[in-house]
Amino acid sequence: MTDAPKSGAAPRPGVPSKSGDPPPQWAMRTYVMVFLYRGPTTFESEEENAAMQRAHLANNARLHEEGKLILAGPFRSKTDLRGIFLFDSESVEEVAGWCHEDPGIRSGWLRVEIHPWYSARGITIVPPPPA
């Protein structure tokens, strides 16, 4: 890994140069992206589904509070692909452990695909200001 430039305007992390050169390595890092899919387990009642969704969302809140989860959210399309997670970790194994703490994943209500993802160092999601 090369050091960041010491003088002059440094390129913004994750932005290629106008000449098409990739961003410098110092400006990039690996994160872990998770795709959540509908799992093989289904529940008979809306109450059971609602309870599982609440448990899943509570787990998301815990992971976010612990600084592990950068973003999470559902897809609006009506397919088996249900949502995504982006974790602040470079370890697929570590993230797999965190995912399997989720009640929805543990029960089979959701299943996951876990992939290393290369992007700008220090990415964040800035919430909108309170209304």
C-alpha positions in Angstrom: 0.0 0.0 0.0 1.3 3.4 -0.9 1.2 6.5 1.3 -1.2 9.3 0.6 0.4 12.3 -1.1 2.0 14.8 1.3 1.2 17.9 -0.7 -1.3 19.2 -3.2 -4.9 18.2 -3.5 -5.3 14.5 -2.8 -7.9 12.6 -5.0 -11.1 11.9 -3.3 -11.3 8.3 -2.0 -13.0 6.0 -4.4 -13.0 8.4 -7.4 -11.0 7.5 -10.5 -8.9 10.2 -12.0 -10.1 12.1 -15.1 -7.5 10.1 -17.1 -9.2 6.9 -16.0 -6.5 5.8 -13.5 -8.0 3.8 -10.7 -8.2 5.4 -7.2 -4.9 5.0 -5.3 -4.8 2.0 -2.9 -4.5 4.2 0.1 -7.9 5.6 -0.7 -9.6 2.2 -0.9 -10.3 -0.8 1.3 -12.3 -4.0 1.4 -15.7 -4.1 3.1 -18.2 -7.0 3.2 -21.5 -6.9 1.4 -24.3 -9.3 2.3 -27.3 -10.1 0.1 -30.3 -11.3 2.0 -32.8 -13.7 0.3 -36.1 -15.2 1.3 -35.2 -18.5 3.1 -36.8 -21.9 3.0 -38.5 -21.4 6.3 -42.0 -19.9 6.2 -44.4 -19.0 9.0 -48.1 -19.7 8.9 -49.4 -16.5 10.5 -48.8 -12.8 9.9 -48.1 -12.5 13.7 -45.2 -15.0 13.4 -43.8 -13.1 10.4 -44.2 -9.8 12.1 -42.4 -11.1 15.2 -39.5 -12.4 13.1 -39.2 -9.1 11.3 -39.1 -7.2 14.6 -36.4 -9.6 15.9 -34.4 -9.1 12.6 -34.7 -5.3 12.8 -33.7 -5.3 16.5 -30.6 -7.3 15.5 -29.8 -4.8 12.8 -30.1 -1.9 15.3 -27.7 -3.8 17.6 -25.1 -4.3 14.9 -25.3 -0.6 13.9 -24.9 0.5 17.5 -21.8 -1.7 17.8 -20.3 0.0 14.7 -20.4 -3.1 12.6 -23.2 -2.4 10.2 -22.8 0.6 7.9 -26.1 0.2 6.0 -29.0 -2.1 5.8 -32.2 -2.0 3.8 -34.8 -3.9 1.9 -35.3 -4.1 -1.8 -38.7 -2.9 -3.0 -39.1 -5.5 -5.8 -41.2 -8.5 -5.1 -38.4 -11.2 -5.6 -36.6 -13.6 -3.3 -33.8 -10.9 -3.0 -35.0 -9.2 0.1 -32.2 -6.7 1.2 -28.6 -5.9 1.7 -26.1 -5.3 4.5 -22.8 -3.5 4.2 -20.4 -4.3 7.1 -17.4 -2.3 8.3 -15.2 -5.4 8.2 -12.7 -7.0 5.8 -13.4 -10.5 7.0 -16.0 -12.6 5.4 -15.7 -15.1 8.2 -16.3 -12.5 10.9 -19.3 -11.1 9.0 -20.7 -14.7 8.6 -20.6 -15.0 12.4 -22.5 -11.7 12.8 -25.1 -12.7 10.2 -25.8 -16.0 11.9 -26.6 -14.2 15.1 -29.7 -12.7 13.3 -32.8 -14.6 14.3 -34.2 -14.4 10.8 -31.1 -16.0 9.3 -30.6 -18.5 12.1 -34.2 -19.7 11.6 -33.9 -20.0 7.8 -36.5 -17.3 7.3 -33.7 -15.5 5.5 -30.6 -16.8 3.8 -27.4 -14.8 2.9 -24.7 -14.5 0.3 -21.6 -12.8 1.6 -19.1 -11.1 -0.6 -15.9 -9.0 -0.1 -16.5 -5.6 -1.7 -13.8 -3.0 -2.6 -14.7 0.7 -2.3 -13.6 4.0 -0.9 -12.0 4.0 2.5 -14.2 5.6 5.2 -17.6 5.4 3.4 -20.6 6.3 5.6 -24.2 6.9 5.3 -25.3 10.3 6.6 -28.8 10.2 8.0 -31.1 13.1 7.1 -31.5 15.8 9.7 -34.5 15.3 12.0 -37.7 16.9 10.8 
